[in-house]
Amino acid sequence: MSHVYLVLWGLLATVAMTAVLRLSQGFGWSRLSLPLLVGTFLTGQRDRAVVWGYVLYVIGGWLFAFLYFLLFDSIGLHTWWFGALAGLVHGLFLLVCVLPLLPFLHPRMASEYHGVTARRQLEPPGFMAVNYGYGTPLTMLAAQAVYGAVLGGFVQLAG
Amino acid sequence: MLETDFTTENGSARLLDLMPIDDGGRSLRPMREVLRAIEGMEGTIEIEVRLDLQPDYARRHPRPRKRGRLGWAYVWGDEVLAVRSDIELRLEGDALVGTMVLGAGERRYLSLAYTRSDPAILPPLQQHAEERIADTIHWWREWAARCRYTGPYRDQVVRSVVTLKLLTYTLSGAIVAAPTTSLPEAIGKGRNWDYRYCWLRDAGLTTQALLATGYREEAMAFLGWMLHATRLSWPELQVMYDVFGRTRLDESELTHLAGYAGSRPVRIGNDAYRQRQLDIYGEVVTAAHAAFAGNGRLDSESARMLTGLGDVVCRQWHESDSSIWEVRGPLRHYTFSKVMCWAALDGLLKLHDDGAIALAPAKVEAFDRERAAIEQAIERRGFNATIGSYASVLDGDKVDASLLLMACIGYKDADDPRMRATYDRIHQRLGRNGLLYRYERFDGIDGVEGAFGICGFWAIDNLAKRGDLDAAERRFQHMLAHANDLGLYAEEIDIASGAALGNFPQAFTHVGLINAAVAIERARA
């Protein structure tokens, strides 16, 4: 298996995950927009934030794939279901730990602590990101599981 | 922006309502916000706030959730309404309520910010709300200052173009007929329609009004939307589309709603989209001619689209339709529909002569031939010598106020004997208290409608065009007296009481006001 292909698979997994999240928005299951949340770290201009957000989000997902590959190698399991399981754990971590912390890290996100200011106007995700809709935890977990499954599945197929 | 003063025994307050102007994505401001600022003017005044949100035509009843310092949020589906106020709100049933005593000079804010599909934007209040108010005032003043009309009715004309702008869907340039549904044309009856759509019928006159007042950008956006939206059904045109260009606008009744003053049914959607109106081809071409004539060559796609409309007119002008008034019932050969078919071919030939489009010689010949045939039909069968007037339908003996448009669109000189006679007959049969009904036929729908606002303005246009300026001014003043305190018009006016009837405010009536004011000004020049 060439390591060059890992780059390609990382990109494809990110695209698949992004598609699941975007579909969730499109079908009205969740208002979570990770590109908007990521992009507004950099700029307060909504139109540019979405573009920057997508670019950074794809790069981030791509790079994260290498951690998954390391995980697969470390355990010696290269299967789609293990990838999906890793994705679910990853998703749970994001929902329970990372997203609730976001108001304290994000320069443009309102919080109970900071309130709403001229700079901080983005709605915070809340616990399990349910502020963005009760479907958000499920769609987030599904997206992460797809991400992991694609990575694991490709390694499985290539192996 | 709307200012409302409230006075009680103990004091007075001023309420300011606005939708802050969006800055086109250059900041994180909400894209859709209603902002209210209330200021104590004198003494003290008790304020009560009550918000009982029932979205989706009161078919959903979301319960607001408190989000600590971030305010309240109503969430349903993928939609959220963030409620923020510096008046303390509490839950009472499913409603948010708050009370406070406001002293002179004190100012409080209430903001409703709506978001769909994305995380909400929570707008800050106090000085930040003031910034949004100041930006919005500045934006509208600059926009209104661009109005090129400088005549004596400038305030009314500006109010009308501002209304058209407010009826414009920013993202596409489409202008809706009115922002409301089912405000009744006859109180307590069934003449209740959904007007939150874009009628091609309004296109020509709307474009003309925007261009005449210097709002070329808005006119071009509207025209661009129209040419884009109609691609789905091209070369045939649909009577109306929604602001996104969607073509299926099925009508349904909201039986759980009582209706305005008991006027039922309340309808959403509008089955008029299924109708056939031959006048709309002329409306679209007339709009294009007004916008593009003398402005160089049209792009090949637009030229192809417009030419295709001419082909449809040549094939179909002999056929019957539902008319500009969307009469529900058997199709007829309406004279005005034929006139607009003539206008479509005339506009295309003029665009060709101006060099805006290039028609093949055979096409020029065909359009010219059909235009002459239509004119012949109108003059032979559309004019009834017995009543001394053009008639509503070919070989008919009833009149119809849309025939006044024959002079407005240039089919006939307003001073032409036939046109003068038609004007007189229309006033004799359709005029009441200085206003005009649109037609004299009973259309089979429950209740009797009011006078049609725009028809009164068409009459003024006729008077101005034939040089009868005193009469035009008198009628114009009379029409102005029927606006509400904000200078706004509905579609119709109750003959007896002068009250507004139908959906409100109505773009078409304001288009009529603008074009009549411009016609008076041009006649005076």
Interface residues (C-beta under 8 A of the other chain):
Chain A: Q25 G26 G28 W29 S30 R31 L32 S33 L36 L37 T40 G44 Q45 R46 D47 R48 R108 A110 S111 E112 G115 V116 T117 A118 Q121 L122 E123 P124 P125 N131 Y132 G133
Chain B: G24 G25 R26 S27 L28 R29 R67 G68 R69 L70 G71 A73 V75 G77 D78 V80 A82 R84 T115 R116 S117 D118 P119 A120 I121 L122 P123 P124 L125 H128
